[in-house]
Amino acid sequence: MNNHIRIKKEFGQHFLRDMNVVKDITYNVKIDENTYIFEIGCGDGVLTKEILNTCMAKLWVFEIDPEWSEYVYKSLGRDNQRIDIFTENILDVDFSRFKEKSEKWTLLANLPYQITFPILHMLQRNISLLTEGVIMVQEEVAQKIVKKSGRGYGFPSLFFQHYFDWKLLNKILPGAFCPPPKVDSRLMHFRPRKDLVVIPNEENFWKFIKLCFKSPRRTLLNNLKQTHYDYSKLSEETLKLRSQQMNIQDFLKLWDLLR
């Protein structure tokens, strides 16, 4: 690797080497002189360099590994006023500082797979700051996010589809990375939904959804028996359903009856 810096498994480091994939990441978002971009986990800066080749306004890079952060700063950032590199864990960042720079940001990132869902929840919490993004995730995670029913469909599917529109882009094989991961990967485009349905008592609604999916193969009746909710208000036909057969509208109707 560059500069003989060790790749660290504890940070889930798998660096992109296929330039066609790198170019796909920037190609699938709108970038102009007013675009503010942030990157999570720059590694040795292959995607970072490609972003800097665009006409974007500003790039913020968050890299937890101080060795790679320093390497990218020396190779790309020292004399470039359009990039700031932060040696920080993105999960510890206070996003209020993003708003001080721009009202809207675009995310471009090859996400560390072991913290994909914590990052996605972080994005949901800060959704008002996001315009769109392209992320690299594990193929299994990508399919789970876009599932509409059946096996693999669950709380993450409902939750992230409620807040974002998702589009599956190219599937990426392990050979595109160094070192190659043991799984296939997928590029995904996301954009905050503009038609968000207002959910009464939203926090408790999502807790309720988790309870409904506690044992995905069991009926709704069997899952609700273990809760404090008065399921006697529901029809026998509804109680025979499995959560994996129900969409967000179905659950919102349940919520109106049970909350």
Summary of the structure (lengths in Angstrom):
residues: 259
radius of gyration: 20.6
end to end distance: 55.4
largest distance: 68.0
contacts: 776
relative contact order: 0.12
helix: 45%
strand: 20%
